[in-house]
Amino acid sequence: MRLQQISGCVSREFEEFDRLYSRSVSFDKGTLGQALRYVLSQHGKRIRPLLIILMAKACGQVTDSTYRSAVILELLHTASLVHDDVLDKSDTRHNRPTVSRKWGNNTAVLLGDYLYGLCLQIIETREDFELMSIYSRIARELPMGEILQKDISERQDVSLDSYYEVIRYKTASLFGAACYIGAKTSRAKDDYVSVAEDFGRNLGMAFQIRDDILDFDTRGDSGKGFGNDIYEKKITLPLIFHLETLSSVERKRLFSFIRQDEKENDKVLAFVNEVLLSGALEKAEQLVEYYSDKAKMALLSLPESEYRNSLGDLVDCLVARRV
């Protein structure tokens, strides 16, 4: 099932989110305005606002605070991506040049800062302020996860605990926050709020592992760019599982390759094929299934509705995706 089909039951609410989002980020002056319009035109799947709205409907009702929270979380996510592209020296995102590629690192950093500032401007009511601890945690944990990822790559830490810590700070934290916010702003009872966050965190774990697997897609149509994690020296789950199959000598050879600043494309492809033959992707797939099953189990504690069903369909859609 496609995302468009899944979001059909909240199409009216999503239109309202789009309206508020566009109004919140309207700015048409100079380079900043150009860069802002550009980055917002490549917004991707908008999974996080969809999670917020679907969860609010599954737990109760969509409120004005739900819409504002969805805008804030999407801005936080977008700002982190703009900054990540600077740190990773990425040239493309969604098969288009990054902001840093088009306007330079200085503009990209300032644009990310501007988006963070917009989040504070959107907060209006007491209910909004009560979610400040969530927003501040996300704004803190996203860069923490990015820094931790670089640290474990530099020290060649291939433990599963370190890997899980990174994605809990990054994707799982953001997905968990989206679902928590959706339930909280719907004025649901506390039990539902806890279940919602648990669902989001497990979905986030499955989503990120799937993303790591897609980096080994030799068709190169995943939208994130074939082999990006390898070029950026990132330690991901398929790499960890592949290393388990190697001797100490082969590990040293592989780490020497990963540390290289410049990697030849044919050698990256040869390495990817090596990983594909090792069975590492199959082991990673098992964990995608494990976390997606946990997410679906959490949903069973919410009232039965078309919105709960859509959240279950969303799990299937995201973990089975090829892009």
N, C-alpha and C positions, 0 to 999 in steps of 0.2 A: 504494500500500500504506500502511495506517495504522500509526502508531507502535506500537499495541497488538499488531498482527500481527508487526511487526519484532522486538519485545522478547519474543515468545513463546518463543524458544529459550533465553532466560535468565530465564524467569519465576521459577524457584525462587531464583536468585541475587538477583533484584530484590526479592523478598519479604524476603530476609535484609537487604538494604540498607535497606529501609523500616523493618524492625524496629529496626535499630541507629540509624537516623536519628531515629526517634520517641523512642527511649530517650535519645539524646544531647541532645535539645532539650526534654525534659520540664521544665516550670517553670510553676507554677500560682498564683503569688503576685501580687496587685495588678495594676496597669496593665501592667507588663512582661509578665506571664503572659498577659494578654488579647491584647496586641499580638503576642506571639510565636505564640500559637495562631492568630491571625488570618492572619499573614503566611505561616505554614506550611500553612494550609488552601488557599492559592491558589498552590501550588508550580509551576503551569504544566506544561510537558512533561517536565521532568527529563531533558533531553537529555544533560547532562554526565555524570551517573552512569551513564546508559545507554551512553554512549561508553566510559567506563572499564571497565565490566563486559564489554561486547562485545569490546573490544580485548584485555582480559586473556584471554578465552576463545579469541580468534583467535590469540593468540601463545603461549598456554600454559595456565595455570590461574588461577582466582580464589582468592586467598589472603585471610587475615584482614586483611592490610595493604591489599588492594584495597578491601575494604569500608570500612575506616576512611578511606582516601584519598578514596573517593567521597563520604562524608559531609562531610569537610573541604572539598572543592572546592565542593560544593553550598552549604555554609554561607558560604563566601567569596563565591560568586556572589550568594546571597540578600542578604547584607549590603551588597554593592555596589549592588544594585537599590534597597534601602531608602534608602541615602544619595543615589543618583542622583535619586530622586523628590523629595527635599528640594531638591537643587540646581536641578532642572528645574521646580520648583513644579508637579509633576504631580498632578492630582486623581484619576486613575484608572490602574489597571493590571489587565489581564485583565478589563476592564469592571467592576471593583469599585473602591471608594475606596481610595486609598493609605493607608499607616500615618500619614504626615504629615497627610493630610486628616482622618483620624478622630481622631488623638490629638495632633496638632501636631508641629512640627519638632523640638522638644527630645526628645520621646519617640522619634521616628523615628531621630534621630542616636544616642541611647543604645542603642536596640535594635540598630542596625547594629554598634555597638561591642561589645555583648554577644555577638553572633553571631561576630565576629572572635575574641573571647576564648574562646568554646567550641572553636574550632579547636585551640587550644593544649592544651586539656584532653583532647582525644581522642587525641593523640599518645602512644603507649605504648612501642613497641619501637625497637631500633636501626634497623630497616628504615624505620620511620616517620620517624625523625630524618634519615635520609639524603635524604628528600624535602623537607626544610625549605627548601632553596634554591629549589625550585619554588613552594612555597606563598608564600614571601616575595616572589618575583618577581611572582607574580600579584597579591598584595596591594599591591604597589608600582605595577605597570603599569596596573591598572584605573583608579585615580584619575588617573594620569598621562595616560591616554587621554582621560578626561573633561575634564581641565583643558586639554589640547591642543585638544580639539574646541571648547571655548569660545574659546580663543585665536584659532584660525583663523577662527571666525565673526566675532569682533570686528574682526579686521584684514581681513576679507573675502578670505581666501586661498582661491582656488578651484583650486589646483593639484592634480593627481592624486596627486603624491607626498605632500602633506600629508594628503589624505584617506586614503590607504593606511596612512600612519603611525598615524593614529588607530585604524583598525580592527585593525591588527596589535597594538596595545597592548591593545585591548579584546577583541573577540570571537575573533579568530584566536589570540591568546595563550592564552585560556582553553580553547578547543577543542584547541589543540595540547598544552597541559598535561594535559588529561583523557586524551588518547590516549597520551601519553608515560607517564603514571602507570599506566594500564591495562597497558601492555606491561612496564613496569619491575617492577611488583609481581607480575606473572605469572612473573617470573624468566626472561624471554625473553632470547635472545642480543642483543648490542648492535645488530646490524644491524636487527633487528625493531623495537627501541625507536626508532631514528632514523626508520625508515619510518613508524612509528605517529605520531610527532610531525609529520612532514611531511604525512601524511594529514589530521590534525586541523587544522593551520593552514590548509590549502587549503579544507577544508570550512568553517572559520570565516569565511574571506573570502567564500565563496559565500553563506553563511547571512546575513551582515550586509548584503551588497548586496541580497539578496532582501528583507530587512527594510526597507531604505531604499525599495525599490520599492513595498512594501505600504503605505507611508505615503501614497502617491498613489492608493490604492484608494478611489474615490468611493462605494463601497457602505458603507464605514465599518465593516466587520465583521472587520477584521484582528486585533482584540484589543488593538492598541496605541493605537487611537484615530486617526481620520482627521485628517491634517494636523498631527499633533503636532510633527513636526520643523520644520514651517514656523512654527508658533506659538512654538517654542522657539529660533528663529533659527539652526538647525543647517544647516551646509553639507554636503549629502549628494551622492552620485554623480549621481542624476537632475538635481539642480539644477546641478551642474557641467556636465553635458552640455548642458543647456538653455541655459546662459549662452554656450556656444560658438556658438550660432545667432543671438545677438543683436548688435546694433550697440552702440557705446560709450554712446550716449544711452539705449538701452533697458536696458543693464546698470545704469546709474546709477539709473534709475527702479526697477528690480527690487531693487537693494540698499537703496534708500530704503524700500521696502515691507518687506523682510526685517528691517530694523533697528527697525521699529515695535514698541513694547511691547504695544500693543493692536491687534489686527487684526480687522476685521469678517469674519464667516463667509462672506458672499457674495463678498468680495474674495479670500479664501483659495481658495474654490471656483473662481473665475475664473482665479486663478493656476495651480491644479492643471490645469485644462483646457488652459491655455496650454502647460504642460509636456507633457501627453499628446499634443498636436498637433505638438510639435517633434521627436518621434522619440527623445527622451532616454531613455525607458524601454526602448525596443528596444535601444539601445546598452548600457544597464546590464544587460539580460538576456544579452547576448553575454558579458559578463564573468562572470556567474553560471555560464554554461555552461563557460567557460574554467577557472575554479577548481574546479568540480565534476568536470570531466574530469581535472584534475591529481590530485585526491583519489582518484578511481577508479584511476588509473594507479599510484599509490603502493600501493594494496591488492594489486596483482598480485604484489608482492614478498613477501607473506605466504603461509603455507601455505593451500592450498585447504581450505575447511571451510564448514559452514553459518553459522558466526559471521562469517567474511569476507564471505560472501554477504549476510548481514544488514546489515553495515556499508555495503555497496554500495547495498542497498535504502534504508538510512537517508539516504544522500546524495540519492537520487532524491526521497524523501519530503520532505526539508527544503527542497530548492531549488525544488520544485514547489508548495509549500504556499501556501494562500490565507489562512491565519490565523497 
